[in-house]
Amino acid sequence: MTKRIFTSSILLLGLSASMLAQSNSTQSIKTKNYDPSTNLVVWPQEFNPEKAKCYVYNKIAIQAKPEVVWDILIDAKNWQTFYKGVESPVELLDTTANTLQSGLAFKMHTMGLQLVPVIKEFVPNERLAWEVRRGNLRAYHAWVIVPTEYGCRLITPESQNGFLTFLQKVFQPNKLLNLHEHWLEAIKERAENNQN
């Protein structure tokens, strides 16, 4: 009887650990509220989220190594194949480049706008950020990969200013937040299904 209770307890502990691992892998957060205590981005002063007209923050746990997630993230030419927020193929303006790299500019069609982001931060397997300046829109979009016991967390906040940001807040208040959530989910699926 004692042996059966002990065996059942061990099975229950194993099941609990497995459920904890699964809940860790599906955890995601999306918010429009900036929390300085969780900030991992080095923001240019112009894009300080505390003063920005628009701020979104999305995070997801991924059961894949940071290197796997990074490779998907910098492979911008393939974003359109799995992320609906990119409305046409991304064009790298340095024709010798195959993936994103430090200082690179690229053309991206998203949310009905043709943008030309420029990479401002590029730390392989850790950090990527780009800046967009288009008429009345100024934006800074960052990506941070944080290693975890089960793989990594992928975080993507964005800070925006300008008149187009005001229009977006009035007419499409959650579109950017929801598109980023979809992007993270798509990267997660790709990373977890394509590990070596």
Secondary structure, DSSP 4 states (H G I P E B T S, - for coil): -HHHHHHHHHHHHHHHHHHHHHHHHH-EEEESS--GGG------GGG-TTT-SEEEEEEEEESS-HHHHHHHHH-GGGGGGT-TT--S--EESSTT-SS--TT-BEEEEETTEEE--EEEEEETTTEEEEEEEETTEEEEEEEEEEEETTEEEEEEEEEEESHHHHHHHHH-TTHHHHHHHHHHHHHHHHHHHS--
